[in-house]
Amino acid sequence: MNPGRIIDLANAFFGSCVLFTASDAGIFGLLSRHPALDCAAVARELSLSERGATLLLDACVAEGLLSKTGDLYSNTPESRVFLTPGSPADLSKAIRYNRDIYSAWGKLAEFARTGKPVERPELHLGEDEARTRTFVMSMHGRALGIGRGVVPLLDLAGRRRLLDVGGGPGTYSVLIAQAFEGLQATVLDLPAVVAIAAELIESQGAADRVSVLAGDYHTAEFPAGVDAVNFFGMLHQESPDSIRRLARKAFDALEPGGVVHVMDMMTDATHTAPPFSALFALTMALTTGNGWVFSADELSGWLGEAGFTGFEVKPLPPPLPHWLAKARKPL
């Protein structure tokens, strides 16, 4: 019997901290501009101590984030593509959300005792301006990557009006509007969130096709006469009863023949697999009052109760850990 898996699991946070710190310090961006630098140059350019830079850079090499030849450090091909700001596939903004919730995971024992979140969700939903902007920009970065996998799978050909419920930065709606000619999208989310979303939508030249609607989707009326409703990456923070109510609101807002899409983490009936979904459920529970991850069977039941038919679900292409479900309002 080998304890290696348990030891690796106990040490797993080492690599996360190295990744977050190197990204925040600007190491990958610097090495994209100066492809090979020694530790003294990195320390000087980024205002780091030379000792601190040396140990951090060597740890990045050990984690496969950088390469080292003699005394010179360089980005790996992977870091060049996924961790360099400005790269089309840049994840540096997306991982800042993981960094922000890192401290919450340190309070997992508290959650286990109380069953209550250890961090107030209001912090990143408007109460703390800096945290809110970091959260929305992180979701924007994530959606840019996820959207490339999900948008081609959507049943939106010929649709004219899309409601993006809890649409955050509006990134999915922008990508969808770009892919489906003639479709107009409305992003419904909290006022502090859509204020940032409007900036992002404008910066992408999509303000003529994508609008924002400020409101709490729990209480706000859904605009009538839409022919598509998307719940993308947000139902995992809702209780079963809340999901039922949102499904019914979507059904009532849709025209006959309209389609609802749900893109989210999902589990099997045991709620233990896939492993990432089971762990993500804890992330949501630590930071939201009703956070969890539901199963595909549960989602099928809730949509059916609301009146939807033709439920289908399938995983997104690897390495994306999400699933995409769709159902229709009968004609």
Secondary structure, DSSP 4 states (H G I P E B T S, - for coil): --THHHHHHHTHHHHHHHHHHHHHHTHHHHHHHSSSB-HHHHHHHHT--HHHHHHHHHHHHHTTSEEEETTEEEE-HHHHHHSSTT-TT--TTTHHHHHHTHHHHTTHHHHHHH-S-SS-GGGGTTTSHHHHHHHHHHHHHHHHHHHHHHGGG---TT--EEEEET-TTSHHHHHHHHHSTT-EEEEEE-HHHHHHHHHHHHHTT-TTTEEEEES-TTTSPPPSSEEEEEEES-GGGS-HHHHHHHHHHHHHHEEEEEEEEEEE--B-TTS--SHHHHHHHHHHHHHSTT----BHHHHHHHHHHHT-EEEEEEEPSTT---EEEEEE---
